[in-house]
Amino acid sequence: MNIRLPLNPLLLTTGAVMFLIVIAGVAILQTDNTAVPVPQGLLKQRWYDPAILMQKSDELKDKEKEFEKKVTEKGEEFKKRAEDIQKSGMELQKKQAVLSADKIKEEREELEKKYNQLTTEAQFTEKKIQEEMQQIRGTYERKLLGDIKEFKDKNKIDVIQPMIPGTFVNKELDVTDELADFVNKRYNEEKAKKKKVENNNNAKK
């Protein structure tokens, strides 16, 4: 004898809710870092430390090293100009016995003018250097977003977010080192390819 038991409405409601939760979870997985509350366990979420990632970046190190070289060259230029002004001042002192007071005053004022101009240029250059360094880091940070997304997709991570300074994240959820290795590997491979192309072009000349 076949006995048909009546369906429990509560079980139907619970099943429908769970189904909707799963559907909602799948929809959220298709978005990038969407801040939508979801049941715990549906998302694979990971974290990274932006400061450490920047510190370990080979590309940023190369960019900062190249920029530092330009800053050093500019500093040498200012140093030489300052030494030339100092040298001219010492020569002027030696000429005091043979030059008139008006001529000495004129040349001293000219040296003071050059020194003040040099000081102003140095202050302006220092400010410009700070702005350019911030621009370099800002440009790199924007480029890094693309690398992070690629890392996220490759490792099938649903959401990857930067750590807030001072917060604690479980070690198994921290992908900072893996992300740094991924970014550096990609950069160094591209760098090697460019170097190879340059060498081939130089060989053809």
Secondary structure, DSSP 8 states (H G I E B T S, - for coil): --------HHHHHHHHHHHHHHHHHHHHHTSSS------TTSS-EEEE-HHHHHHH-HHHHHHHHHHHHHHHHHHHHHHHHHHHHHHHHHHHHHTTTTS-HHHHHHHHHHHHHHHHHHHHHHHHHHHHHHHHHHHHHHHHHHHHHHHHHHHHHHTT-SEEEE--TT----GGGB-HHHHHHHHHHHHHHHHHHHHHHHHHHHHH-
